[in-house]
Amino acid sequence: MGSVDWAAEWLSSLIWIVVTFVATVVVVALVGLLLARSTTWGRQVRRLVGPWLHPRGDEGWRPLLFVLALLALVVVAVRLNVLLSYNSNALYTALQELDAGAFWSAVGIFAVLATLYVAEVLVAYYVGQAFVIRLREWLNERLLGDWLGGRAYHRARFAPRQVDNPDQRIQEDITAFAGTSHDLSVGPSGAVNAVLSVVSFTYVLWLLSGPLSIAGVEIPRAMTFLAFLYVIVVTVIAFRIGRPLIRLNFLNEGLSATYRYGLVRVRDNAENIAFLRGEPLEKRTLDSRFAAVIANYWRIVRRNLGFQGFNLAATQISVVFPVIIQAPRFFAQAITLGDVQQTASAFSQVHDGLSFFRNAYDQFAAYRAVLDRLTGLLDADEEARRLPEVGVSEREDGVTVRDLTVRRPDGEVLVSDLDLDLGPGDGLLVTGRSGYGKTTLLRSLADLWPFAEGEVARPGGPRAVFLSQQPYVPLGTLRTALAYPGGPEEVDDERAAEVLRSVALGQLVDRLDEERVWWRELSPGEQQRLGFGRLLLARPDVVFLDEATAALDEGLEHELYTLLRRELPEMILVSVGHRSSLEAFHDTRLELQGEGRWDLGSLPSPSRV
């Protein structure tokens, strides 16, 4: 093979890079559109990142510029590899011919090419990681917003098709998707690099190949054809071996998440489990879940053993294959040692490029599983938002309920055609036997229960507060928990201390800005008192209390209700409870009687202490 004119090669390579870059952009765009229309996983990728890549999206042109930069770096890397193969040819040919001048000239050129190569690798790494980070940030914002939007995170539990572990899908699967998308496509070892390497080194291999006679038939440029035939055959076999890995990787994600959720449940309910001495049963449950993880993992190992073993064997054969084919021509002095070495290098590049899809199959299998889980979460969110809902409208004051019917998921009626009118300062006590739908009624008034119909008009936003039996305590400081859902900056020290003392939590005043796991540290009664503190800060127009004092004694319950009536006399108070002591703070009782029946009656005048 003729030597390279390095003085002219720099300009030729620059022109090649520009032309190839333009062609690559066009081809990648066309292939991307084709995959997005013709394959399930292509449509899934478009659904996830299409809005991000669109020039009119939130990020503008920045994502596309990232992609263009990565494509340009791939083109440069491939060209440098081609030039390094020519330089290696010159180096070994100089050694064979004992030409010291040519040898040191080749070493000097190698130093320049190696410096450029190292610089390109470092720049490609930085740009690639910046691409992954930006994609991960955007996806997290999108999927987290979609999960929280329209209260899908809550309503999804009532959907016919539920997804497991949305937390893992948002945290782990987004990370895996962003990184793998880069690695499989525009990364240094991705599909674009593989295709460009095949095209570029096929030309080199074509120039180095000679004829080969098989059974009396002479095949011109045999090395090129043999390289393609070899890789196509082993790739087809590898795909057959590796296909089950897609399903096994999907199962691995789900089973691991189920086991981890079981561990979290034990941690979150440690005290109750310890009281009941439930450790043996918990361990048996966790052992069964872990056994499922291990059993599936062994299936992955056995499948990968055959898959990776076949790939390794095919790769090892490819190392010596081109040397064996070129050896007769070398011994006949038709080619130089440098040509043999460059042939091996070019064959390796063509082999690796053509083998990309075979070698990346297990990674692609895991990628398909990630795509299914992320798009499955989006589907579940959409399905949750399509569930029926009560027609809740906002009004300045008062609560009006018309023709409200509440059902169980199986269709059984809990409350039928409820009509209700409450004005400022009114109090409604909801009673009834357990299972008659008291809490479900409050959920319907909050538009959290999809199996209800009717019309509800009440104050909206922060002017209406729902307080459950176990108040939610967020992560962060005690001030954060007290101000929730407002920000901690909205509550100054003096007001926070005053509120804590008024709800009998004065011992916590000095710990306002401590970051602790407060939902574990506070007792159920302290958490309920913290909830009343939030009411004093929020000062809503209407509050719905779902057995919000069940963990308190009647004396402390009386103090807290008296405090609410004194501090917020015009607030509408709706309580669910069983204690007769609550009657003193309400003027109307709604008794749920089962099978949809209810009775609305007056109570003695409430306390206005």
C-alpha positions in Angstrom: 0.0 0.0 0.0 1.4 3.4 -0.9 2.9 5.7 1.7 0.9 8.8 2.9 2.0 12.3 2.0 1.7 13.8 5.5 2.4 17.3 4.3 -0.9 17.2 2.3 -2.8 14.8 4.5 -3.7 17.4 7.2 -5.7 19.5 4.7 -7.2 16.3 3.1 -8.2 15.1 6.5 -9.8 18.4 7.4 -11.9 18.3 4.2 -12.8 14.7 4.9 -14.0 15.6 8.4 -16.2 18.4 7.2 -17.8 16.4 4.4 -18.3 13.3 6.6 -19.7 15.3 9.4 -22.4 16.8 7.2 -23.2 13.4 5.7 -23.3 11.9 9.2 -25.8 14.5 10.5 -28.1 13.8 7.6 -27.9 10.1 7.9 -28.4 10.1 11.7 -31.4 12.4 11.3 -33.0 10.1 8.7 -32.3 6.9 10.7 -33.6 8.5 13.9 -36.9 9.4 12.1 -37.2 5.9 10.6 -36.6 4.2 14.0 -39.1 6.6 15.7 -41.8 5.6 13.2 -41.1 1.9 12.7 -40.0 0.5 16.0 -41.6 0.3 19.4 -38.4 1.3 21.3 -37.8 4.1 18.8 -41.2 5.6 19.6 -40.5 5.2 23.3 -37.2 7.2 22.9 -39.0 9.9 20.9 -41.6 10.2 23.5 -39.1 10.6 26.3 -36.5 13.0 24.7 -38.3 14.4 21.6 -39.5 17.5 23.5 -36.0 18.0 24.8 -34.4 17.9 21.4 -37.0 20.1 19.7 -35.6 23.6 19.0 -38.8 25.1 20.3 -38.6 23.2 23.6 -37.7 24.6 26.9 -33.9 24.1 26.3 -34.0 25.7 22.8 -31.1 24.7 20.5 -28.7 23.6 23.3 -29.6 19.9 23.2 -29.2 19.7 19.4 -25.9 21.6 19.7 -24.7 18.9 22.2 -25.6 16.2 19.7 -23.9 18.0 16.8 -20.7 18.5 18.9 -20.7 14.8 19.9 -21.2 13.8 16.3 -18.3 16.0 15.2 -16.1 14.5 17.9 -16.9 11.0 16.7 -16.0 11.9 13.1 -12.7 13.3 14.3 -12.0 10.2 16.4 -12.6 7.9 13.4 -10.3 9.9 11.2 -7.5 9.9 13.8 -7.8 6.1 14.0 -7.4 5.9 10.2 -4.4 8.1 10.3 -2.9 6.2 13.2 -3.3 2.9 11.1 -1.4 4.5 8.2 1.3 5.8 10.6 1.6 2.3 12.1 2.1 0.8 8.6 4.9 3.3 8.0 6.5 2.5 11.3 6.6 -1.3 10.8 7.6 -1.0 7.2 10.5 1.2 8.2 11.6 -1.5 10.8 11.4 -4.2 8.1 13.4 -2.2 5.7 15.9 -1.0 8.4 15.2 2.6 7.4 16.1 4.6 10.6 15.2 8.0 9.0 11.7 6.8 8.0 11.3 5.2 11.4 12.0 8.3 13.4 9.9 10.4 11.0 7.0 8.0 11.7 7.6 8.3 15.5 7.4 12.1 15.2 4.1 11.9 13.3 2.8 9.5 15.9 3.5 11.9 18.7 1.4 14.6 16.9 -1.4 12.1 16.2 -1.4 10.7 19.7 -1.5 14.2 21.2 -4.6 15.0 19.1 -6.1 11.7 19.9 -5.7 12.2 23.7 -7.1 15.7 23.4 -10.1 14.5 21.4 -10.9 11.7 24.0 -10.8 14.2 26.9 -13.0 16.7 25.1 -15.4 13.9 24.0 -15.6 12.7 27.7 -16.4 16.2 29.0 -19.0 17.0 26.3 -20.6 13.6 26.7 -20.9 13.8 30.4 -22.3 17.3 30.1 -24.9 15.9 27.7 -25.8 13.1 30.1 -26.2 15.5 33.0 -28.4 17.9 31.1 -30.6 15.1 29.8 -30.9 13.6 33.3 -31.8 17.0 34.8 -34.5 17.6 32.1 -35.9 14.1 32.4 -36.1 14.3 36.1 -37.9 17.6 35.9 -40.3 16.2 33.3 -41.1 12.8 34.9 -41.3 14.2 38.4 -43.6 17.0 37.3 -45.7 14.5 35.4 -45.9 12.1 38.4 -47.0 15.0 40.7 -49.2 16.7 38.2 -52.9 16.3 38.6 -52.1 14.3 41.7 -51.2 11.2 39.6 -48.9 10.0 42.3 -52.0 9.5 44.5 -54.7 8.7 42.0 -52.5 6.0 40.3 -53.3 3.6 43.2 -56.9 3.5 42.0 -56.0 2.9 38.3 -56.8 -0.6 36.8 -53.1 -1.0 35.8 -50.7 0.0 38.5 -46.9 0.4 38.2 -44.4 -0.7 40.8 -41.8 1.6 42.4 -42.3 4.9 40.7 -39.5 6.3 42.9 -37.0 3.9 41.4 -38.2 4.7 37.9 -37.6 8.4 38.5 -34.3 8.0 40.2 -32.5 5.0 38.9 -34.1 4.4 35.5 -33.7 8.1 34.4 -30.0 7.8 35.3 -29.6 4.6 33.3 -31.5 5.9 30.4 -29.5 9.1 30.1 -26.1 7.3 30.3 -27.0 4.4 28.0 -28.6 6.7 25.4 -25.3 8.5 25.1 -23.2 5.3 25.2 -25.2 3.4 22.6 -25.6 6.3 20.1 -23.1 9.2 20.0 -20.6 7.9 22.6 -17.0 7.1 21.7 -18.0 3.4 21.3 -21.6 4.0 20.2 -23.4 3.1 17.0 -22.4 6.2 15.0 -18.7 5.5 15.8 -19.2 1.8 14.8 -20.8 2.6 11.4 -18.2 5.3 10.5 -15.4 3.0 11.5 -16.8 0.2 9.3 -17.1 2.5 6.3 -13.7 4.1 6.8 -11.7 0.9 7.5 -13.6 -1.1 4.9 -11.9 1.2 2.3 -8.5 0.6 4.0 -9.1 -3.1 4.1 -10.2 -3.1 0.4 -6.9 -1.5 -0.6 -4.9 -4.0 1.4 -6.9 -7.1 0.4 -5.8 -9.5 -2.3 -7.4 -12.4 -4.2 -8.1 -15.7 -2.5 -8.9 -19.0 -4.2 -11.5 -21.3 -2.6 -12.3 -24.6 -4.4 -10.8 -23.2 -7.6 -12.8 -20.0 -7.4 -10.9 -16.8 -7.1 -12.5 -14.2 -4.9 -11.1 -10.6 -5.4 -10.5 -8.5 -2.3 -11.4 -11.6 -0.3 -10.4 -10.1 3.1 -13.1 -7.5 2.9 -15.9 -10.0 2.0 -14.6 -12.5 4.6 -14.7 -9.8 7.4 -18.3 -9.0 6.6 -19.4 -12.6 6.3 -17.7 -13.6 9.5 -19.3 -10.9 11.6 -22.8 -11.3 10.1 -22.8 -15.0 10.9 -21.7 -14.6 14.5 -24.0 -11.7 15.1 -27.1 -13.6 14.0 -26.1 -16.5 16.4 -25.4 -14.0 19.2 -28.8 -12.4 18.8 -30.5 -15.7 19.1 -28.6 -16.5 22.3 -29.1 -13.0 23.9 -32.7 -12.3 23.1 -34.1 -13.5 26.4 -32.0 -11.0 28.3 -34.5 -8.2 27.5 -37.2 -9.9 29.6 -34.8 -11.1 32.3 -33.4 -7.6 32.8 -36.9 -6.2 33.1 -37.7 -8.7 35.7 -34.5 -8.0 37.6 -35.4 -4.3 38.0 -38.9 -5.1 39.3 -37.9 -7.9 41.7 -35.0 -5.9 43.1 -37.3 -2.9 43.7 -39.9 -5.1 45.4 -37.2 -6.5 47.7 -35.9 -3.0 48.5 -39.4 -1.8 49.2 -39.9 -4.6 51.7 -36.7 -3.6 53.5 -37.9 0.1 53.6 -41.2 -1.1 55.1 -39.4 -2.8 57.9 -37.4 0.2 58.6 -40.4 2.6 58.6 -42.5 0.3 60.8 -39.7 -0.9 63.1 -41.4 -0.1 66.4 -44.7 -1.8 65.5 -42.8 -4.9 64.3 -40.7 -4.9 67.5 -43.9 -4.6 69.7 -45.5 -7.5 67.9 -42.3 -9.6 67.7 -42.9 -9.9 64.0 -39.2 -10.5 63.0 -39.6 -14.2 62.0 -42.5 -13.4 59.6 -40.8 -10.3 58.2 -37.6 -12.3 57.6 -39.6 -15.1 55.9 -41.3 -12.5 53.7 -38.0 -10.7 52.9 -36.2 -14.1 52.3 -38.9 -15.1 49.7 -38.5 -11.8 47.9 -34.8 -12.0 47.9 -34.9 -15.6 46.7 -36.9 -14.4 43.7 -34.2 -11.8 43.0 -31.4 -14.4 43.2 -33.3 -17.0 41.1 -33.8 -14.5 38.3 -30.2 -13.3 38.6 -29.0 -16.9 38.1 -31.1 -17.0 34.9 -29.3 -13.9 33.8 -25.9 -15.3 34.7 -26.6 -18.6 32.8 -27.8 -16.7 29.7 -24.9 -14.3 29.9 -22.5 -17.2 30.2 -23.4 -18.5 26.8 -23.8 -15.0 25.3 -20.4 -13.6 26.6 -18.6 -16.9 26.0 -19.7 -16.9 22.3 -18.7 -13.3 21.9 -15.3 -13.8 23.5 -14.6 -16.8 21.3 -15.6 -14.9 18.2 -13.4 -12.0 19.2 -10.4 -14.1 19.8 -10.7 -15.8 16.4 -10.9 -12.4 14.8 -7.4 -11.5 16.2 -5.5 -14.1 14.2 -7.9 -14.4 11.2 -6.6 -11.5 9.1 -3.0 -12.4 9.7 -3.6 -16.0 8.5 -5.3 -14.7 5.4 -2.5 -12.2 4.6 0.4 -14.5 5.5 0.8 -16.1 2.1 1.0 -12.7 0.4 3.6 -11.6 3.0 5.7 -14.7 2.4 5.5 -14.1 -1.3 6.7 -10.5 -0.6 3.6 -9.0 -2.2 3.0 -6.9 0.9 5.1 -5.5 3.7 5.1 -6.2 7.4 3.4 -2.8 7.8 0.7 -3.9 5.4 0.1 -7.0 7.5 -0.1 -4.9 10.7 -2.4 -2.4 9.1 -4.6 -5.2 7.8 -5.0 -6.6 11.3 -5.8 -3.2 12.6 -8.3 -2.4 9.8 -9.9 -5.9 10.2 -10.2 -5.3 14.0 -11.9 -1.9 13.4 -14.3 -3.4 10.8 -14.9 -6.4 13.1 -15.5 -4.3 16.1 -17.8 -1.9 14.2 -19.9 -4.7 12.7 -19.9 -6.5 16.1 -21.2 -3.4 17.9 -24.8 -4.6 17.9 -23.7 -8.1 19.0 -21.5 -6.9 21.8 -24.0 -4.3 23.0 -27.0 -6.6 22.9 -27.0 -7.2 26.7 -26.7 -3.5 27.3 -29.4 -2.8 24.8 -31.6 -5.5 26.5 -31.3 -3.6 29.8 -32.0 -0.3 27.9 -35.2 -1.7 26.5 -36.3 -2.7 30.0 -35.6 0.9 31.2 -37.6 2.3 28.3 -40.5 0.1 29.2 -40.4 1.2 32.8 -40.1 4.9 32.1 -42.9 5.0 29.4 -44.9 2.7 31.7 -44.8 5.3 34.4 -45.9 8.0 31.9 -48.8 5.7 30.8 -49.8 5.1 34.4 -49.8 8.9 35.1 -52.0 9.6 32.1 -54.4 6.8 33.1 -54.6 8.1 36.7 -55.5 11.6 35.5 -58.2 10.2 33.3 -60.0 8.7 36.2 -63.4 10.3 37.1 -63.4 13.1 39.6 -65.9 15.1 41.6 -66.7 18.5 40.2 -65.0 20.8 42.7 -65.3 24.5 42.2 -64.0 27.4 44.2 -66.0 29.9 46.2 -65.1 32.7 48.5 -66.7 31.3 51.7 -68.8 28.4 52.8 -69.0 24.8 51.6 -71.8 23.5 49.4 -72.3 19.9 48.4 -75.0 18.8 45.9 -76.0 15.3 44.9 -72.7 13.8 46.0 -72.6 10.0 45.7 -69.5 8.1 46.9 -68.8 4.5 46.0 -66.2 1.8 46.7 -64.0 0.7 43.8 -66.3 -2.3 43.4 -69.3 -0.1 43.0 -70.9 -0.4 46.4 -72.5 2.9 47.4 -71.2 4.4 50.7 -73.0 7.8 50.5 -75.9 8.6 48.2 -77.0 12.0 47.0 -75.6 14.0 49.8 -76.7 17.7 50.0 -74.9 20.0 52.5 -74.5 23.7 53.2 -71.9 25.1 55.6 -71.2 28.8 56.3 -68.4 30.6 58.1 -68.0 29.4 61.7 -70.1 26.3 61.2 -68.9 22.9 62.5 -69.8 19.5 61.1 -69.1 16.2 62.9 -69.1 13.1 60.6 -69.8 9.9 62.5 -70.7 6.3 61.7 -69.4 2.8 62.1 -66.0 1.8 60.7 -66.2 1.0 57.0 -69.2 3.3 56.3 -67.0 5.7 54.3 -66.2 8.7 56.7 -62.6 9.1 55.5 -63.7 8.3 51.9 -66.2 11.1 52.1 -63.4 13.6 53.1 -61.3 12.3 50.2 -64.2 12.9 47.8 -64.6 16.5 49.1 -60.8 17.0 48.5 -61.2 15.5 45.0 -58.9 12.6 45.9 -61.4 9.8 45.4 -62.2 8.9 41.8 -65.2 6.7 42.6 -67.5 9.6 43.4 -69.8 12.0 41.5 -71.6 15.2 42.3 -70.8 18.9 42.8 -68.7 20.5 45.6 -68.1 24.2 46.0 -65.6 25.3 48.7 -62.6 27.6 49.2 -59.6 26.4 47.2 -55.9 26.3 47.5 -54.4 27.0 50.9 -57.7 28.3 52.1 -58.9 24.7 52.5 -56.8 22.3 54.6 -57.2 18.6 55.1 -55.5 17.1 58.2 -55.3 13.3 58.4 -55.0 11.0 61.4 -51.3 10.7 60.7 -50.0 14.2 59.5 -47.3 14.1 56.9 -43.9 15.2 58.2 -41.5 16.1 55.4 -37.8 15.7 55.3 -35.8 18.6 56.7 -35.9 20.8 59.8 -38.7 21.0 62.4 -39.4 24.5 61.0 -40.0 23.0 57.6 -42.4 20.4 59.1 -44.3 23.2 60.9 -44.6 25.5 57.9 -45.5 22.7 55.4 -46.8 23.0 52.7 -45.4 26.6 52.9 -41.6 27.2 53.0 -39.6 27.4 56.2 -38.7 31.0 55.4 -42.3 32.0 55.9 -42.2 31.4 59.7 -40.0 33.5 61.9 -38.6 32.3 65.2 -41.0 34.2 67.4 -44.2 33.0 65.6 -42.9 29.4 65.4 -42.1 29.4 69.1 -45.5 30.8 70.0 -47.3 28.2 67.9 -45.3 25.3 69.3 -46.0 26.4 72.8 -49.7 26.8 72.1 -50.0 23.2 70.9 -48.0 21.8 73.9 -44.8 21.3 72.0 -42.8 23.9 73.8 -40.0 21.5 74.5 -39.1 21.6 70.8 -38.7 25.4 70.5 -34.9 25.2 70.7 -34.8 22.5 68.0 -36.6 24.4 65.2 -33.7 24.3 62.8 -32.4 20.8 63.6 -32.5 18.4 60.6 -33.8 15.1 61.9 -36.1 12.3 60.7 -38.9 14.0 62.5 -41.6 11.6 61.5 -39.7 8.9 63.4 -38.6 11.0 66.3 -42.0 12.5 67.1 -44.7 10.3 68.7 -48.1 10.0 66.9 -49.6 12.4 69.4 -46.8 15.0 68.9 -47.3 14.7 65.1 -51.0 15.4 65.5 -50.2 18.4 67.7 -47.8 19.6 65.0 -50.7 19.4 62.5 -52.7 21.7 64.6 -49.8 24.1 64.7 -49.9 24.2 60.9 -53.5 25.2 61.0 -52.7 28.1 63.3 -50.1 29.3 60.9 -52.1 28.7 57.7 -55.4 30.2 59.1 -57.6 28.5 56.4 -61.3 29.2 55.8 -62.2 25.6 56.1 -60.5 22.6 57.6 -61.3 18.9 57.3 -60.0 16.8 60.2 -59.9 13.0 59.8 -59.6 11.7 63.4 -56.8 14.2 63.8 -56.8 13.8 67.6 -57.1 10.0 67.8 -53.7 9.7 69.4 -54.4 12.4 72.1 -56.3 12.1 75.4 -59.6 13.9 75.7 -58.2 16.7 77.8 -55.5 17.7 75.2 -58.1 17.2 72.4 -60.4 19.6 74.2 -57.6 22.2 74.5 -56.6 22.0 70.8 -60.2 22.3 69.6 -60.8 25.2 72.0 -57.7 26.8 70.6 -58.9 26.5 67.0 -62.3 28.0 67.9 -60.7 30.9 69.8 -58.0 31.7 67.2 -60.1 31.0 64.1 -63.8 31.6 65.0 -65.0 32.0 61.4 -63.3 28.9 60.1 -65.6 26.1 59.0 -64.7 23.0 60.9 -65.5 19.5 59.5 -64.3 16.6 61.7 -64.4 12.8 61.5 -64.4 11.2 64.9 -65.9 8.7 67.3 -65.6 10.5 70.6 -68.7 12.2 72.0 -66.5 14.9 73.4 -66.1 16.4 69.9 -69.8 17.3 69.8 -69.1 20.4 71.9 -67.2 22.0 69.0 -69.7 21.3 66.2 -73.3 22.4 65.6 -74.3 19.7 63.0 -73.8 15.9 62.9 -73.7 13.9 59.7 -74.2 10.2 60.6 -73.3 7.7 57.9 -75.6 4.7 58.2 -74.3 2.3 55.5 -75.6 1.3 52.1 -75.6 4.9 51.0 -77.9 6.1 53.8 -77.1 9.2 55.9 -78.7 11.4 58.5 -78.0 15.1 59.0 -79.1 16.7 62.4 -78.3 19.5 64.7 -76.1 19.4 67.8 -76.2 21.6 70.9 -74.5 25.0 70.5 -70.8 24.5 70.1 -68.2 25.9 72.5 -66.9 29.3 71.6 -64.3 29.4 74.4 
